[in-house]
Amino acid sequence: MNRRPGLSARLKLTISYAAFLMLAGALLLAVVWVFLLRYVPDGVWITGLRGGGPWAPAPPFVPNRTDLQRAFVPRAAQALAILLAFGLTGGWILAGRMLAPLTQITDATRKTANGLLSHRIRMKGRQDEFRELADAFDTMLEQIESHVAEQRRFAANASHELRTPLAISRTLLDVARKDPTRDRDELIERLHTVNQRAIELTEALLLLSRGDRGNFTRETVDLSLVAEEATETLLPLAEQRRITLDVTGGAARTSGSAELLLRIVTNLVQNAIVHNLPTGGTVTVHTGAYGGASVLRVENTGPRLPPELVPTLTEPFRRGTERVRTGEHAGVGLGLAIVHSIVRAHDGTLDLVPRPDGGLLVMVRLPRTP
């Protein structure tokens, strides 16, 4: 933004210091005048000795107000001039020392604006307003650098994931062009499968972006009703895999997007079904209101998960070795990432805890709406 040039903060502080010092000096001189000089008579005041004679000593001279003014005003003006010079010099030095941390912060801001996100101020000294600002700025830079690195990694992974089905489609088309006798139905079926995966990945990326932006209309939503709708939709999948699907709990109202909250429950329940035991597993969905939070809990049986693997499951395109599946429900590696994004957009928290006997416990806490 183009602005007209003005006085620097250091010069403004210098002028302020000098003006305050001049004002204090002027007030001090005014006090001297009001409470001392105004009571001195303005006439000639000479006292003599009683019974004076030719050898009597001369009477003492007592100065009047005019005499004192003649002696006082020039010295007062000199004192004010000295105070002005001292105030400007001292104010300039003090302002420079006080604003030195601000100069460091400004330099760091310019470096950040030029793309150097790894720079940190790390201001030394005891805690004060400037050091608090510098620490907050360093924390902000760390978050921005982490966010930018995550976005770059996400873009690279998304490009790789999208390139795979496109490359497969091109290969299939090249094979069909070189071999006209190839079965067309088989080729169309494989192309349909590959394109369907690309569409699912694109829709997941769009949904993830929507959750990150958080620009959705809020309404009151009961998580228990959403859980019933999601489990009813996924019940055929659970029956196909011989998984017992159980929904318990009571009303849990929150404020948010019904569509996005349904996506949370659907993703969690589908993951719990797909990443379960080969047969005879269970999935428990529980909702309830506890204190100021509406809670959704999805728990499933399954293989044991290494504790160090669980925190990475919410990262985009991160698939744990124990949770990789093939087939029609292989997924695109964005299920829990989408859940995490939507939960954050609804000001909630997401906790993943590996079960001692195998499987995963997922806990979603959202602000409760009366």
FITI-86314 format. One line per 5 residues: their letters; for each residue y, z, x of C-alpha. Coordinates in pm, 1 decimal. Layout:
A) Y Z X; ...
REM end
This chain:
MNRRP) 0.0 0.0 0.0; 340.6 -100.8 136.3; 589.2 186.6 138.4; 944.1 217.3 260.8; 969.7 402.9 593.7
GLSAR) 1065.9 768.3 562.7; 1090.7 1085.2 766.1; 774.7 1210.8 929.4; 622.0 1539.2 824.2; 697.0 1682.5 1166.6
LKLTI) 1065.7 1593.8 1139.0; 1084.4 1733.3 787.0; 930.6 2061.5 901.7; 1167.6 2072.3 1200.4; 1470.5 2026.8 977.2
SYAAF) 1333.9 2288.6 739.1; 1283.2 2541.0 1020.1; 1632.2 2477.9 1159.8; 1792.7 2495.2 815.2; 1617.2 2822.2 738.8
LMLAG) 1728.7 2968.3 1071.1; 2086.2 2854.6 1010.4; 2080.4 3003.0 663.6; 1952.1 3334.2 797.3; 2226.4 3339.2 1061.8
ALLLA) 2494.4 3252.1 806.7; 2372.8 3528.1 576.0; 2379.8 3775.5 863.6; 2739.9 3681.6 947.9; 2833.2 3700.8 582.4
VVWVF) 2690.6 4053.0 566.6; 2901.2 4149.3 866.9; 3210.7 4007.4 698.6; 3146.5 4160.8 356.8; 3047.2 4507.3 469.7
LLRYV) 3265.6 4546.6 778.7; 3559.6 4315.3 830.1; 3684.5 4322.8 470.8; 3758.4 4695.4 504.1; 3981.5 4650.4 811.6
PDGVW) 4353.7 4657.8 715.6; 4545.9 4336.1 758.4; 4874.4 4502.0 867.3; 4984.3 4650.8 1201.6; 4847.9 4994.3 1252.2
ITGLR) 5001.2 5193.7 1539.9; 4974.9 5567.8 1571.1; 5195.0 5780.0 1792.2; 5181.5 6130.7 1929.9; 5370.9 6419.4 1770.7
GGGPW) 5681.1 6528.4 1957.9; 5687.7 6225.4 2173.8; 5939.2 6189.9 2449.8; 6031.8 5953.1 2727.8; 5724.4 6056.7 2924.1
APAPP) 5489.0 6046.9 2630.7; 5195.0 5796.2 2659.5; 5209.4 5472.6 2462.5; 5030.0 5488.3 2126.2; 4680.9 5322.7 2116.3
FVPNR) 4650.7 4970.5 1974.6; 4421.5 4930.5 1678.0; 4328.0 4562.7 1592.5; 4377.2 4448.3 1237.8; 4173.7 4201.2 1032.1
TDLQR) 4353.2 3897.6 1170.5; 4282.5 4004.6 1529.4; 3916.4 4057.6 1450.2; 3891.9 3720.8 1278.8; 4039.9 3546.6 1580.0
AFVPR) 3781.8 3709.3 1801.8; 3487.1 3692.0 1559.8; 3499.6 3339.1 1413.1; 3471.0 3138.9 1740.9; 3183.6 3356.5 1861.3
AAQAL) 3012.3 3323.2 1523.8; 3046.6 2944.6 1537.9; 2898.9 2944.6 1888.0; 2611.1 3162.5 1770.3; 2540.1 2926.4 1479.9
AILLA) 2543.2 2626.7 1714.5; 2296.2 2802.3 1944.2; 2078.6 2888.1 1643.1; 2086.7 2523.5 1533.5; 1979.1 2396.7 1874.9
FGLTG) 1713.3 2665.2 1902.3; 1588.2 2594.7 1549.0; 1559.1 2220.3 1606.9; 1383.9 2258.6 1942.6; 1155.9 2540.1 1838.5
GWILA) 1088.1 2380.8 1499.4; 988.6 2051.6 1662.7; 745.1 2227.7 1896.2; 600.3 2453.2 1625.4; 564.3 2164.4 1378.8
GRMLA) 383.5 1959.6 1642.3; 139.6 2242.5 1709.6; 84.1 2305.5 1339.4; 28.0 1937.6 1256.7; -197.6 1861.0 1552.8
PLTQI) -515.2 1912.6 1342.8; -374.2 1676.5 1081.2; -337.6 1411.3 1351.2; -707.1 1449.3 1435.8; -799.6 1407.4 1071.0
TDATR) -578.1 1098.7 1042.3; -737.8 939.9 1348.3; -1083.6 1008.6 1206.5; -980.2 853.4 876.4; -863.4 536.1 1049.1
KTANG) -1189.8 511.1 1241.9; -1383.1 556.3 918.0; -1174.3 286.2 750.3; -1273.6 52.8 1035.6; -1641.8 114.4 964.3
LLSHR) -1720.0 388.7 1219.2; -1909.5 629.6 992.9; -2079.6 815.8 1278.0; -1751.9 970.4 1399.0; -1701.0 1343.2 1328.3
IRMKG) -1392.7 1559.9 1374.5; -1574.7 1885.3 1459.2; -1246.9 2076.2 1479.7; -1264.9 2394.6 1686.6; -1093.5 2724.6 1627.5
RQDEF) -1089.2 2981.4 1351.4; -1102.7 2894.9 986.0; -779.2 2786.1 819.2; -666.1 2519.2 572.8; -676.1 2234.6 826.1
RELAD) -1017.9 2328.8 960.9; -1147.3 2364.0 606.0; -1018.2 2013.1 536.0; -1177.8 1882.3 856.5; -1513.5 2039.9 772.4
AFDTM) -1499.5 1894.0 421.3; -1415.0 1553.6 571.1; -1710.6 1575.7 812.0; -1940.6 1666.8 523.0; -1810.2 1372.2 323.5
LEQIE) -1869.5 1138.3 618.6; -2226.4 1262.8 654.2; -2291.6 1196.4 286.8; -2129.4 852.7 301.1; -2322.9 757.4 614.9
SHVAE) -2646.9 874.4 456.2; -2567.5 688.7 133.5; -2479.2 367.4 316.9; -2796.2 388.4 527.0; -2997.3 446.3 209.9
QRRFA) -2832.9 149.4 39.3; -2899.2 -75.4 337.6; -3261.2 35.8 351.5; -3290.1 -14.5 -22.8; -3141.3 -363.9 -1.2
ANASH) -3378.8 -456.9 278.6; -3680.5 -320.8 89.5; -3571.4 -488.3 -234.9; -3528.6 -819.8 -56.5; -3873.5 -783.9 94.3
ELRTP) -4031.4 -690.1 -239.0; -3863.8 -980.5 -420.3; -3948.4 -1226.5 -144.7; -4321.7 -1155.3 -173.2; -4378.8 -1289.6 -528.8
LAISR) -4146.5 -1582.2 -462.0; -4339.7 -1672.0 -147.9; -4669.0 -1646.7 -337.2; -4534.9 -1873.6 -612.3; -4424.5 -2131.9 -357.4
TLLDV) -4765.7 -2119.5 -188.7; -4945.0 -2170.3 -519.3; -4721.1 -2463.8 -604.3; -4779.1 -2619.4 -260.7; -5155.0 -2583.4 -305.3
ARKDP) -5139.4 -2743.0 -650.5; -4935.5 -3033.6 -517.8; -5175.8 -3098.3 -230.7; -5488.6 -3050.4 -442.5; -5448.2 -3222.3 -783.9
TRDRD) -5807.6 -3137.5 -874.6; -5744.0 -2763.4 -873.5; -5796.9 -2579.3 -1200.6; -5458.4 -2579.4 -1380.6; -5544.4 -2281.6 -1603.1
ELIER) -5622.5 -2064.2 -1303.7; -5301.9 -2175.7 -1132.3; -5090.8 -2103.4 -1442.2; -5251.4 -1761.1 -1484.7; -5180.6 -1665.0 -1123.2
LHTVN) -4824.1 -1792.8 -1144.5; -4775.3 -1595.1 -1465.5; -4900.8 -1277.1 -1296.4; -4676.4 -1325.1 -992.9; -4370.0 -1406.3 -1201.7
QRAIE) -4435.5 -1109.9 -1429.9; -4435.6 -880.6 -1128.6; -4107.4 -1030.3 -1007.8; -3954.3 -976.1 -1352.4; -4073.7 -614.5 -1362.4
LTEAL) -3927.9 -552.8 -1018.5; -3593.9 -707.6 -1117.0; -3578.0 -501.0 -1436.3; -3660.3 -186.5 -1237.9; -3381.6 -262.1 -991.2
LLLSR) -3134.9 -313.9 -1275.6; -3244.5 9.9 -1440.8; -3211.0 196.6 -1111.8; -2859.6 57.8 -1066.5; -2768.4 158.8 -1421.8
GDRGN) -2890.6 510.6 -1362.0; -2691.1 538.4 -1038.6; -2369.1 428.6 -1210.1; -2409.4 672.6 -1496.8; -2202.4 460.0 -1737.5
FTRET) -2392.6 519.0 -2059.3; -2310.1 660.5 -2400.5; -2419.5 1020.9 -2446.7; -2580.2 1157.5 -2759.5; -2791.3 1457.4 -2847.9
VDLSL) -3157.6 1388.4 -2763.4; -3463.8 1607.0 -2825.7; -3699.8 1577.2 -2529.4; -3995.6 1683.0 -2744.7; -3950.2 1378.9 -2968.4
VAEEA) -3905.0 1153.7 -2667.3; -4224.2 1295.7 -2513.6; -4419.0 1227.2 -2833.6; -4293.0 868.5 -2845.4; -4377.2 801.8 -2479.8
TETLL) -4725.7 956.0 -2498.4; -4805.4 767.0 -2819.2; -4714.8 442.2 -2644.4; -4928.5 524.7 -2339.4; -5221.6 670.1 -2529.7
PLAEQ) -5425.6 342.0 -2513.2; -5386.9 337.2 -2135.1; -5503.8 699.4 -2114.6; -5803.1 627.7 -2338.7; -5891.1 321.2 -2131.4
RRITL) -5903.4 538.0 -1820.1; -6068.9 828.5 -2005.2; -5774.3 1057.8 -1937.5; -5702.1 1345.6 -2175.7; -5335.7 1335.5 -2276.8
DVTGG) -5192.0 1657.4 -2422.3; -4838.1 1726.7 -2548.3; -4723.8 2086.8 -2599.3; -4404.5 2288.6 -2630.7; -4107.3 2283.5 -2862.4
AARTS) -3762.2 2138.6 -2908.5; -3554.9 2078.0 -2595.9; -3220.2 1922.1 -2678.3; -2992.9 1769.8 -2419.1; -2704.4 1524.7 -2403.4
GSAEL) -2759.8 1178.6 -2263.3; -2893.9 829.1 -2320.6; -3201.9 823.1 -2543.5; -3317.2 499.1 -2379.5; -3289.8 633.4 -2024.7
LLRIV) -3449.2 967.5 -2113.8; -3738.0 778.4 -2273.6; -3771.4 587.8 -1947.4; -3798.4 919.6 -1759.7; -4085.8 1043.4 -1974.5
TNLVQ) -4257.6 704.0 -1979.0; -4247.3 668.6 -1601.0; -4370.2 1023.8 -1541.9; -4654.8 1001.5 -1794.5; -4761.2 655.4 -1675.5
NAIVH) -4764.7 776.1 -1314.5; -4966.2 1081.3 -1420.1; -5222.2 857.9 -1591.7; -5248.7 591.6 -1321.9; -5253.5 833.7 -1026.2
NLPTG) -5523.5 1056.2 -1171.5; -5894.7 1103.4 -1131.5; -6110.2 793.1 -1183.4; -6238.4 947.1 -1506.2; -6220.3 1275.4 -1692.1
GTVTV) -5872.3 1371.2 -1570.0; -5600.4 1540.1 -1773.0; -5227.1 1494.2 -1823.9; -5020.1 1772.9 -1983.0; -4668.4 1710.1 -2109.3
HTGAY) -4469.2 2021.8 -2201.2; -4112.8 2055.4 -2331.1; -3904.8 2362.6 -2398.3; -3564.4 2528.7 -2375.7; -3524.3 2807.6 -2123.7
GGASV) -3185.3 2971.0 -2086.8; -2926.4 2700.3 -2038.3; -3175.5 2425.3 -1948.3; -3398.5 2190.3 -2140.9; -3719.0 2144.9 -1943.0
LRVEN) -3970.5 1862.1 -1930.8; -4291.4 1932.0 -1737.9; -4554.1 1669.1 -1662.9; -4869.4 1787.6 -1487.0; -5173.2 1583.2 -1394.9
TGPRL) -5499.9 1618.3 -1211.0; -5584.8 1387.4 -925.2; -5639.0 1371.8 -550.8; -5470.3 1628.5 -330.4; -5132.9 1526.3 -193.1
PPELV) -5010.9 1626.4 154.1; -4705.2 1855.8 117.5; -4504.0 1639.6 358.8; -4566.1 1334.1 140.4; -4425.8 1475.0 -185.2
PTLTE) -4051.8 1477.1 -91.8; -4067.8 1105.0 -6.8; -4209.0 997.4 -343.3; -3862.9 971.6 -503.0; -3741.0 725.6 -240.2
PFRRG) -3737.5 359.4 -346.8; -4044.1 158.3 -243.5; -4208.2 461.2 -85.0; -4572.3 472.9 -185.3; -4797.2 751.2 -65.3
TERVR) -5137.6 651.8 63.8; -5305.5 868.6 -195.7; -5097.4 723.6 -477.4; -5136.0 353.0 -412.5; -5321.6 170.2 -683.7
TGEHA) -5409.2 -190.1 -740.0; -5450.7 -386.4 -1057.2; -5238.3 -430.1 -1364.6; -5059.0 -97.4 -1314.3; -4994.0 -123.1 -943.7
GVGLG) -4622.8 -62.6 -1000.2; -4329.6 -170.3 -791.4; -4265.0 157.6 -606.7; -3956.2 248.5 -809.3; -4097.2 473.2 -1083.2
LAIVH) -4001.6 812.7 -942.5; -3688.4 668.8 -781.3; -3570.1 559.4 -1126.9; -3656.3 902.7 -1268.2; -3461.9 1074.3 -991.6
SIVRA) -3161.7 847.5 -1043.3; -3152.4 901.2 -1421.2; -3194.8 1277.8 -1385.3; -2900.8 1294.9 -1144.1; -2689.3 1083.9 -1379.6
HDGTL) -2763.3 1341.0 -1652.6; -2659.0 1630.9 -1423.5; -3015.4 1756.2 -1399.9; -3267.4 1842.1 -1130.7; -3608.9 1699.8 -1043.8
DLVPR) -3879.1 1907.1 -870.4; -4215.7 1776.0 -746.3; -4485.3 2028.4 -655.4; -4838.2 1934.4 -539.8; -5109.7 2121.2 -730.3
PDGGL) -5353.2 2323.6 -516.3; -5651.6 2163.1 -690.8; -5507.5 1813.0 -664.5; -5254.9 1617.7 -862.1; -4884.3 1670.2 -911.0
LVMVR) -4651.7 1888.9 -1117.7; -4316.3 1729.1 -1203.4; -4039.5 1946.5 -1349.4; -3721.4 1796.9 -1499.0; -3436.5 2032.6 -1589.6
LPRTP) -3142.3 1901.0 -1790.5; -2838.0 2082.1 -1933.5; -2923.8 2226.2 -2274.0; -2731.2 2120.6 -2582.5; -2721.0 2376.0 -2867.0
REM end
